[in-house]
Amino acid sequence: GGFPPAGDGGNVFGGGGMEGMEGGPPTCAIAPGPIGAGHQAGYSAGYLSDCPGTPAESSPYMWPLRWSAHTESRSMAFGSDEVVYTSRGKVHYMLNKNWKRQDTYFQEGVLRSIGQLPCDEGQQVGEEEGVPNACDRDKDRLTTMIHRGGRMYFIYWKEGTASDAETMKDVSGIEECSYVDIAIVGNIRPDWYMDDRGDDTDVQYLGNQHVFHADMEARLVKQWRKTDFANQYFVMSMAGNPKPDENEIHWPLVLNIPGEGFGDDSLSYYKNHTALDDDDEDLFLLDQQFVEAGGACPPAGAWMTARPLLLSLRIPSPPTS
């Protein structure tokens, strides 16, 4: 186990100290039980690059707190090479505020996962404990998911809306909005793969590896492997050698995510990384802007039943052979 020595993460990691601990929600709080292995608490005010006493405190190899990147993901059933779902889009994080925004530009295939946007009529493929968890996404429809604290907001854009950054700031292009309360489940914590905090988990630092990144570019990465409550493995590949124009930031490059019994396994890469700052906060408040402009963003109906399923988090482990 273990991880590379800690160092100075730079301004992209946000401020230091324990601001918010007195007179408001705590910072650096992780979710209870197995969820805390990867997530902040839903009530946490955010995470810091130097959360006191944490194993990865101030490490330059944890995720930056404020950044965005283009992503491509492919999903495969457990133990299979067959790609059943592909998506492309852009992700934005302000983990110092417990915020995430995921814009999806392209989808193809069936997505099996909880926490996804509600299915359009006729697109639901399966159901588990009353929660739709398989949806036919085989069409190009621009969508946005915003996760702030303990809530996820699901936004569908009007047909024909362009996927450029400026257009996706204009709430007049929004067709509908809804949300689901996921209670104690906050956003990912930036050091999730570097320690064994949380229940039923363990972590291993694998060292340096060369991998093919986007466009078949060979990159040296530092890898961590983390096991979860379902006895499945995440693998996080962080840039080992920042490029000259990357300000010494070790960006996330490749991520393997197991389905954990709720869905399919997935493989994602991140490219075209950009640091965010305070001027980018409006990106994460789109639902509020939509309501202020006269729109509505009600609870997502039957999707509220995802909450007890998320909180139970006890599923059979997959076969080992």
C-alpha positions in Angstrom: 0.0 0.0 0.0 1.0 3.6 0.2 1.2 6.5 -2.2 3.9 8.9 -3.6 5.1 11.7 -1.3 2.8 14.7 -0.7 3.6 18.1 -2.2 2.2 21.5 -3.2 -0.9 21.1 -5.3 -1.1 24.7 -6.5 -4.1 27.0 -6.7 -6.2 24.7 -8.8 -6.7 22.7 -5.6 -8.5 25.6 -3.9 -7.9 27.1 -0.5 -6.5 25.5 2.6 -7.5 25.5 6.3 -10.7 24.3 7.9 -13.1 27.1 6.8 -16.7 26.1 7.4 -16.1 23.9 10.4 -17.6 26.5 12.8 -21.1 28.0 12.3 -21.9 25.9 9.2 -21.6 22.6 7.5 -18.2 20.8 8.0 -15.6 20.5 5.3 -13.7 17.2 4.6 -16.6 15.1 5.9 -17.0 11.7 4.2 -20.1 9.7 3.9 -20.7 6.9 6.5 -20.2 3.2 5.9 -19.1 1.8 2.5 -20.2 5.0 0.7 -17.4 7.0 2.4 -14.8 4.9 0.6 -15.4 7.1 -2.4 -17.7 9.9 -1.5 -18.0 13.1 0.5 -21.0 13.3 2.9 -24.0 14.9 1.3 -24.0 17.6 4.0 -20.3 18.4 3.6 -19.5 22.0 2.6 -16.7 20.5 0.4 -13.3 19.0 0.4 -9.8 20.5 0.8 -6.4 19.5 -0.7 -5.0 19.5 2.9 -7.7 17.9 5.0 -5.9 17.4 8.3 -4.9 13.9 9.3 -6.0 12.3 6.0 -3.6 9.8 4.5 -3.2 11.7 1.2 -3.1 15.2 2.9 -1.6 17.7 0.4 -0.6 15.0 -2.1 -0.2 16.3 -5.7 -1.5 13.0 -7.0 -5.1 13.4 -5.6 -7.6 14.9 -8.0 -7.5 18.7 -8.4 -10.6 20.2 -6.7 -11.7 22.6 -9.5 -11.4 21.3 -13.0 -13.2 20.3 -16.2 -12.4 17.8 -19.0 -13.9 16.1 -22.0 -14.7 12.5 -21.4 -15.5 9.3 -23.2 -16.9 6.2 -21.4 -17.7 2.7 -22.5 -19.7 0.1 -20.5 -19.4 -3.7 -20.5 -21.3 -6.3 -18.6 -19.3 -8.0 -15.8 -16.7 -10.4 -17.3 -17.4 -9.3 -20.9 -15.6 -7.4 -23.6 -18.8 -6.4 -25.5 -19.4 -2.7 -25.3 -23.1 -2.2 -24.5 -23.1 1.6 -23.9 -20.9 4.5 -25.1 -21.1 8.1 -24.1 -19.1 11.3 -24.7 -19.4 14.7 -23.0 -17.7 17.1 -20.6 -17.4 16.9 -16.8 -16.9 19.8 -14.4 -15.9 19.6 -10.7 -15.8 22.0 -7.8 -15.1 19.5 -5.1 -14.2 22.3 -2.7 -17.9 23.0 -2.7 -19.1 19.3 -3.1 -20.3 20.1 -6.7 -20.2 18.3 -10.0 -21.7 18.9 -13.4 -21.8 16.3 -16.2 -22.8 17.3 -19.7 -23.5 14.4 -22.1 -23.4 15.1 -25.8 -23.6 11.6 -27.3 -25.1 8.3 -26.0 -25.5 4.9 -27.7 -26.7 1.7 -26.2 -28.3 0.6 -22.9 -27.1 2.2 -19.7 -27.5 0.0 -16.6 -26.9 2.2 -13.6 -28.6 3.9 -10.7 -28.2 7.7 -10.4 -28.7 8.2 -14.2 -31.2 10.6 -15.7 -34.8 9.4 -15.8 -35.7 7.4 -18.9 -37.8 8.8 -21.6 -41.2 7.1 -22.2 -40.7 3.7 -23.8 -36.9 3.6 -23.1 -36.9 1.8 -19.8 -35.4 -1.7 -20.3 -35.4 -3.2 -16.8 -36.4 -2.5 -13.2 -34.9 -3.5 -9.9 -36.8 -3.0 -6.6 -39.0 -0.5 -8.3 -36.0 1.6 -9.5 -35.5 1.9 -13.2 -31.8 1.0 -13.7 -31.6 0.1 -17.4 -32.4 2.7 -20.0 -32.0 2.7 -23.8 -30.0 5.8 -24.5 -29.5 5.1 -28.2 -29.9 8.7 -29.4 -28.1 12.0 -29.4 -29.9 14.1 -26.7 -28.1 16.8 -24.9 -28.4 16.2 -21.1 -26.9 17.7 -17.9 -26.6 16.2 -14.5 -25.7 18.5 -11.6 -24.8 17.0 -8.2 -24.6 19.5 -5.3 -24.3 18.1 -1.8 -27.1 15.5 -1.3 -29.1 16.3 -4.4 -28.8 15.4 -8.1 -30.5 17.6 -10.7 -31.4 16.2 -14.1 -31.7 18.5 -17.1 -32.9 17.8 -20.6 -32.1 20.3 -23.3 -34.4 21.1 -26.2 -33.9 19.2 -29.4 -31.3 21.0 -31.6 -29.5 22.7 -28.8 -25.8 23.0 -29.6 -23.3 21.5 -27.2 -21.0 24.5 -27.0 -20.1 26.1 -23.7 -21.9 29.4 -24.3 -25.2 27.8 -25.5 -25.2 25.5 -22.4 -25.3 28.6 -20.1 -28.5 29.8 -21.7 -31.5 28.4 -19.6 -33.9 29.2 -22.4 -32.6 26.0 -24.1 -33.7 23.8 -21.2 -36.7 21.6 -21.9 -37.2 20.0 -18.5 -35.6 19.7 -15.1 -36.1 17.4 -12.1 -34.1 16.4 -9.0 -33.6 13.4 -6.7 -32.6 13.5 -3.0 -29.8 11.1 -2.4 -29.3 12.2 1.3 -25.9 11.3 2.6 -24.2 10.7 -0.7 -22.1 13.6 -1.8 -19.7 14.0 -4.6 -16.6 12.0 -5.0 -13.7 12.9 -2.7 -10.5 13.8 -4.6 -8.4 11.3 -2.6 -10.9 8.4 -2.8 -8.4 6.0 -4.4 -5.5 6.8 -2.1 -6.7 5.5 1.3 -8.9 2.8 2.9 -11.3 5.0 4.8 -14.9 3.9 4.7 -16.2 0.4 5.4 -15.4 -2.8 3.5 -12.6 -1.4 1.3 -8.9 -1.5 0.8 -6.4 0.2 -1.5 -3.1 -0.7 -3.2 -0.6 1.7 -4.9 0.5 -0.1 -8.1 3.2 2.3 -9.1 4.2 3.5 -12.6 2.6 2.1 -15.8 2.5 3.2 -19.4 -1.0 3.3 -20.9 -2.6 4.3 -24.1 -4.6 7.4 -23.5 -6.9 9.4 -25.8 -6.0 9.2 -29.5 -3.6 6.3 -28.7 -1.2 8.6 -27.0 1.2 6.7 -24.7 1.4 8.3 -21.2 3.2 7.4 -18.1 0.7 7.1 -15.2 0.7 6.3 -11.5 -2.0 3.8 -10.7 -4.0 2.9 -7.6 -6.4 0.0 -7.2 -9.2 0.1 -4.8 -11.5 -2.8 -3.7 -15.1 -2.0 -2.7 -17.9 -3.6 -0.5 -18.8 -5.8 -3.5 -15.3 -7.2 -3.8 -14.8 -5.5 -7.1 -11.9 -3.2 -8.2 -11.6 0.4 -9.3 -8.3 1.5 -11.0 -7.3 5.1 -11.1 -4.6 6.3 -13.5 -3.1 9.7 -12.8 -0.7 11.5 -15.1 2.9 10.8 -14.0 4.5 13.5 -16.1 2.6 16.7 -16.5 3.0 18.3 -19.9 4.8 21.7 -20.2 1.5 23.6 -20.4 -0.2 21.8 -17.5 1.3 23.8 -14.7 2.7 20.7 -12.9 -0.9 19.4 -12.4 -1.2 15.6 -12.3 -4.5 15.3 -14.1 -6.8 12.2 -14.0 -6.4 10.3 -17.3 -8.1 6.9 -17.1 -10.6 5.4 -14.7 -12.0 1.8 -14.5 -15.3 1.6 -12.5 -16.9 -1.7 -11.6 -20.7 -2.1 -11.8 -20.9 -3.2 -8.1 -24.1 -5.2 -8.8 -26.1 -2.0 -9.7 -25.0 -1.9 -13.4 -22.2 -2.6 -15.9 -18.5 -2.0 -15.6 -17.1 1.1 -17.3 -13.9 2.4 -18.7 -13.4 6.2 -19.1 -10.7 8.6 -20.1 -10.4 12.4 -19.5 -8.7 14.8 -22.0 -8.5 18.6 -22.6 -8.3 19.3 -18.9 -8.9 22.9 -17.8 -8.6 24.5 -14.3 -11.8 26.2 -13.0 -12.0 29.2 -10.7 -14.6 31.3 -8.8 -15.9 32.8 -12.1 -17.1 29.3 -13.2 -19.5 28.8 -10.3 -22.6 29.6 -12.4 -22.0 26.4 -14.4 -23.2 24.4 -11.4 -26.3 26.5 -10.6 -28.2 26.0 -13.9 -31.3 24.6 -12.2 -31.6 27.7 -9.9 -31.2 30.0 -12.9 -33.9 28.0 -14.8 -36.3 28.3 -11.9 -35.6 32.1 -11.5 -36.4 32.4 -15.2 -39.8 30.9 -14.7 -39.1 27.2 -15.1 -39.9 24.4 -12.7 -37.6 21.7 -11.3 -39.8 19.2 -9.3 -38.8 15.9 -7.6 -38.2 13.2 -10.1 -41.3 11.1 -9.1 -40.6 7.4 -8.8 -36.9 8.1 -8.8 -37.2 9.0 -5.2 -37.2 5.3 -4.6 -33.5 5.3 -5.5 -32.8 6.6 -2.0 -33.4 3.5 0.1 -31.6 1.4 -2.5 -28.6 3.7 -2.2 -28.6 3.6 1.5 -28.9 -0.2 1.8 -25.7 -0.8 -0.3 -25.6 -4.5 0.5 -25.4 -6.7 -2.6 -24.0 -10.2 -3.3 -20.4 -10.3 -4.4 -19.8 -11.5 -8.0 -18.3 -14.9 -8.7 -14.5 -15.1 -8.4 -14.0 -17.5 -11.3 
